[in-house]
Amino acid sequence: MKIDLPEKRYYGIGEVAKAFSVNNSLIRFWEKEFDIIKPKKNNKGDRKFTSEDIKNLELIYHLVKERGFKLEGAKKYLKENKHKSISSFEIIKKLEGIKIELLKFKEHL
């Protein structure tokens, strides 16, 4: 899944939910379930997600929605492979981006 968000310091929950094509309530639920998501909150209580939060949400989305992990399985996976899973996931994302670019290049030949 390619998340298409503009480069900003903070993202609102609506922007994040729309980028992942999920409801705001799912983002709030994942925030409660996974301790790696820690959005900042302003005085009104509005959540402001950083780019680090977005990367963590991408990883959770990948595990739960794309690979079919149950929540407990995803939590266990993240706990056991904390550094390994994030770096592997980022490498896979970059390789998928390269693949897309190469396929576009092939079409133009």
Contacts in CASP RR format, 6 or more apart in sequence:
PFRMAT RR
TARGET T0000
AUTHOR 0000-0000-0000
METHOD contacts of the structure
MODEL  1
MKIDLPEKRYYGIGEVAKAFSVNNSLIRFWEKEFDIIKPKKNNKGDRKFT
SEDIKNLELIYHLVKERGFKLEGAKKYLKENKHKSISSFEIIKKLEGIKI
ELLKFKEHL
1 20 0 8 1.000
1 58 0 8 1.000
1 61 0 8 1.000
1 62 0 8 1.000
1 65 0 8 1.000
1 66 0 8 1.000
2 97 0 8 1.000
3 19 0 8 1.000
3 20 0 8 1.000
3 54 0 8 1.000
3 58 0 8 1.000
4 19 0 8 1.000
5 11 0 8 1.000
5 15 0 8 1.000
5 16 0 8 1.000
5 19 0 8 1.000
5 54 0 8 1.000
9 50 0 8 1.000
10 40 0 8 1.000
10 48 0 8 1.000
10 49 0 8 1.000
10 50 0 8 1.000
11 48 0 8 1.000
11 49 0 8 1.000
11 50 0 8 1.000
11 53 0 8 1.000
11 54 0 8 1.000
12 46 0 8 1.000
12 47 0 8 1.000
12 48 0 8 1.000
12 49 0 8 1.000
13 24 0 8 1.000
13 27 0 8 1.000
13 28 0 8 1.000
13 39 0 8 1.000
13 46 0 8 1.000
13 47 0 8 1.000
13 49 0 8 1.000
14 24 0 8 1.000
14 27 0 8 1.000
16 27 0 8 1.000
16 49 0 8 1.000
16 54 0 8 1.000
16 57 0 8 1.000
17 23 0 8 1.000
17 24 0 8 1.000
17 26 0 8 1.000
17 27 0 8 1.000
19 54 0 8 1.000
20 27 0 8 1.000
20 57 0 8 1.000
20 61 0 8 1.000
22 61 0 8 1.000
27 47 0 8 1.000
27 57 0 8 1.000
28 47 0 8 1.000
30 37 0 8 1.000
30 57 0 8 1.000
30 60 0 8 1.000
31 37 0 8 1.000
31 38 0 8 1.000
31 39 0 8 1.000
31 47 0 8 1.000
33 71 0 8 1.000
33 75 0 8 1.000
34 56 0 8 1.000
34 60 0 8 1.000
34 74 0 8 1.000
34 75 0 8 1.000
34 78 0 8 1.000
36 56 0 8 1.000
36 60 0 8 1.000
36 78 0 8 1.000
37 49 0 8 1.000
37 53 0 8 1.000
37 56 0 8 1.000
37 57 0 8 1.000
37 60 0 8 1.000
38 53 0 8 1.000
39 47 0 8 1.000
39 48 0 8 1.000
39 49 0 8 1.000
39 50 0 8 1.000
39 53 0 8 1.000
40 47 0 8 1.000
40 48 0 8 1.000
40 50 0 8 1.000
41 47 0 8 1.000
41 48 0 8 1.000
42 48 0 8 1.000
49 57 0 8 1.000
55 86 0 8 1.000
55 90 0 8 1.000
56 86 0 8 1.000
58 89 0 8 1.000
58 93 0 8 1.000
59 78 0 8 1.000
59 85 0 8 1.000
59 86 0 8 1.000
59 89 0 8 1.000
60 74 0 8 1.000
60 78 0 8 1.000
62 89 0 8 1.000
63 69 0 8 1.000
63 74 0 8 1.000
63 77 0 8 1.000
63 78 0 8 1.000
64 70 0 8 1.000
64 71 0 8 1.000
64 74 0 8 1.000
69 77 0 8 1.000
77 85 0 8 1.000
78 85 0 8 1.000
81 88 0 8 1.000
END
